[in-house]
Amino acid sequence: MKFFLKRNCFVFAMTFIILTLFFGSTVHAYLDPGMGTLLLQLLAGAALVIGIGWRYILRFFKNLIKKFKNNKPSEPKV
């Protein structure tokens, strides 16, 4: 159950970030002092998502590399 909750949290966070980046609108606004806090929270959240999901990211790439190594054509025997 614990793994399931962590995975769902990671998937939700990544989906939110991707949707925000691709479907965000252009805003012409001035940056007030509260914007520094917002940026700090954004960086802290990104660090948390990467910290929690780092194991899953590494596992994904390790499995991908392993799959390509196993599917390599064998050399002809002489």
TORTI-604284 format. One record per residue: x, y, z of N, C-alpha, C, CB in turn; residue in three letters. Coordinates in steps of 0.05 Angstrom, whole numbers, padded with zeros to 5 digits, always signed. Glycine has a CB too. Layout:
BEGIN
XYZXYZXYZXYZALA;...
This chain:
BEGIN
+00016-00024+00000+00000+00000+00000+00017+00025+00000-00019+00000+00024MET;+00039+00024+00015+00057+00047+00017+00070+00053-00010+00079+00042+00038LYS;+00078+00033-00024+00090+00036-00051+00070+00047-00070+00101+00009-00061PHE;+00045+00038-00068+00024+00047-00086+00019+00077-00082-00002+00031-00081PHE;+00019+00086-00057+00014+00115-00052+00037+00132-00062+00010+00119-00022LEU;+00062+00123-00059+00085+00138-00068+00084+00139-00099+00111+00125-00059LYS;+00078+00117-00111+00077+00117-00141+00055+00135-00151+00073+00088-00151ARG;+00032+00135-00139+00010+00152-00148+00017+00181-00144-00015+00146-00133ASN;+00031+00188-00122+00039+00215-00117+00059+00224-00138+00051+00217-00088CYS;+00078+00207-00145+00098+00214-00165+00084+00217-00193+00119+00191-00167PHE;+00066+00200-00200+00053+00202-00226+00036+00227-00227+00035+00177-00231VAL;+00022+00234-00205+00006+00258-00204+00024+00283-00207-00010+00259-00178PHE;+00046+00283-00193+00064+00307-00194+00075+00310-00222+00086+00304-00173ALA;+00084+00288-00234+00096+00290-00261+00075+00299-00281+00109+00263-00269MET;+00051+00288-00279+00029+00296-00297+00023+00326-00294+00004+00279-00292THR;+00021+00335-00269+00016+00363-00264+00037+00381-00276+00013+00368-00234PHE;+00063+00374-00272+00085+00390-00283+00084+00391-00313+00112+00379-00273ILE;+00080+00368-00326+00080+00367-00355+00056+00383-00366+00078+00338-00365ILE;+00033+00380-00354+00009+00395-00364+00013+00425-00360-00016+00385-00349LEU;+00025+00432-00338+00030+00461-00332+00050+00472-00352+00040+00465-00304THR;+00071+00457-00358+00091+00468-00377+00080+00470-00405+00115+00450-00377LEU;+00065+00451-00414+00056+00450-00442+00030+00466-00447+00051+00422-00451PHE;+00013+00469-00427-00012+00482-00431-00015+00508-00416-00035+00464-00424PHE;+00007+00518-00405+00006+00544-00391+00003+00567-00411+00032+00547-00374GLY;-00009+00588-00402-00013+00611-00419+00008+00632-00413-00042+00622-00417SER;+00012+00650-00431+00031+00672-00428+00018+00694-00410+00040+00684-00455THR;+00032+00702-00390+00021+00723-00372+00041+00746-00372+00017+00711-00344VAL;+00031+00770-00376+00047+00794-00374+00042+00807-00347+00042+00814-00399HIS;+00058+00801-00328+00053+00812-00301+00080+00820-00289+00039+00791-00284ALA;+00078+00835-00269+00103+00844-00255+00108+00825-00232+00100+00873-00245TYR;+00134+00821-00226+00141+00802-00204+00143+00817-00178+00169+00789-00211LEU;+00125+00811-00160+00125+00824-00134+00143+00808-00115+00097+00826-00123ASP;+00148+00818-00091+00166+00804-00072+00156+00776-00065+00168+00820-00047PRO;+00131+00770-00066+00120+00744-00060+00128+00723-00081+00090+00745-00058GLY;+00137+00733-00104+00145+00715-00126+00170+00699-00118+00150+00730-00152MET;+00187+00710-00102+00211+00696-00093+00204+00671-00077+00230+00714-00076GLY;+00184+00674-00060+00174+00652-00044+00162+00631-00062+00153+00662-00023THR;+00147+00639-00082+00135+00620-00100+00156+00604-00115+00116+00635-00120LEU;+00177+00618-00124+00198+00604-00138+00213+00585-00120+00218+00625-00150LEU;+00217+00593-00095+00230+00576-00076+00213+00551-00071+00234+00591-00049LEU;+00187+00554-00069+00169+00531-00065+00170+00513-00090+00141+00540-00060GLN;+00171+00525-00113+00173+00509-00138+00198+00492-00138+00172+00528-00163LEU;+00221+00504-00131+00246+00489-00131+00245+00468-00109+00269+00508-00126LEU;+00234+00474-00086+00232+00454-00065+00215+00430-00073+00222+00466-00039ALA;+00193+00437-00086+00175+00415-00096+00188+00398-00117+00149+00428-00107GLY;+00202+00411-00136+00216+00396-00157+00237+00378-00144+00229+00415-00177ALA;+00252+00388-00124+00272+00372-00111+00259+00348-00096+00288+00389-00091ALA;+00236+00353-00085+00222+00331-00071+00212+00310-00090+00198+00342-00055LEU;+00201+00318-00113+00192+00299-00133+00215+00283-00143+00177+00313-00156VAL;+00237+00296-00149+00261+00282-00159+00272+00263-00138+00282+00301-00169ILE;+00273+00273-00113+00283+00257-00091+00266+00232-00086+00283+00273-00065GLY;+00240+00234-00088+00223+00211-00084+00224+00193-00109+00194+00220-00078ILE;+00223+00204-00132+00222+00189-00156+00248+00180-00168+00208+00204-00177GLY;+00270+00188-00155+00297+00181-00166+00301+00151-00170+00318+00192-00148TRP;+00291+00135-00150+00294+00106-00152+00279+00095-00176+00283+00093-00126ARG;+00255+00106-00181+00239+00097-00204+00251+00105-00230+00210+00108-00202TYR;+00263+00129-00231+00277+00138-00255+00300+00121-00261+00286+00168-00252ILE;+00317+00115-00241+00340+00097-00245+00332+00069-00253+00357+00096-00219LEU;+00311+00059-00241+00302+00032-00247+00292+00031-00276+00279+00023-00228ARG;+00278+00052-00285+00269+00053-00313+00292+00052-00332+00252+00079-00317PHE;+00312+00068-00328+00335+00068-00347+00352+00043-00345+00353+00092-00341PHE;+00354+00031-00321+00369+00006-00319+00354-00016-00334+00372-00002-00289LYS;+00328-00018-00332+00313-00038-00346+00314-00033-00376+00283-00038-00337ASN;+00314-00008-00384+00316-00001-00413+00343-00010-00424+00313+00029-00417LEU;+00365-00005-00409+00391-00013-00418+00394-00043-00419+00413-00001-00399ILE;+00382-00056-00398+00383-00085-00397+00368-00098-00421+00371-00095-00370LYS;+00346-00086-00428+00330-00096-00450+00346-00094-00476+00303-00080-00452LYS;+00359-00071-00481+00375-00068-00505+00399-00087-00506+00384-00039-00508PHE;+00411-00092-00483+00434-00110-00482+00425-00139-00488+00448-00109-00455LYS;+00402-00147-00478+00392-00174-00483+00382-00178-00511+00369-00180-00463ASN;+00374-00157-00525+00364-00160-00553+00386-00156-00574+00342-00140-00557ASN;+00410-00153-00565+00432-00149-00584+00436-00174-00601+00459-00142-00569LYS;+00438-00172-00628+00442-00196-00645+00469-00209-00639+00440-00188-00675PRO;+00468-00235-00640+00493-00250-00634+00511-00249-00658+00487-00279-00625SER;+00537-00251-00652+00557-00251-00674+00558-00279-00686+00585-00243-00663GLU;+00563-00280-00712+00564-00306-00725+00589-00321-00716+00565-00303-00756PRO;+00585-00347-00712+00607-00364-00704+00624-00372-00727+00597-00390-00690LYS;+00650-00370-00723+00669-00377-00745+00682-00403-00741+00691-00355-00747VAL;
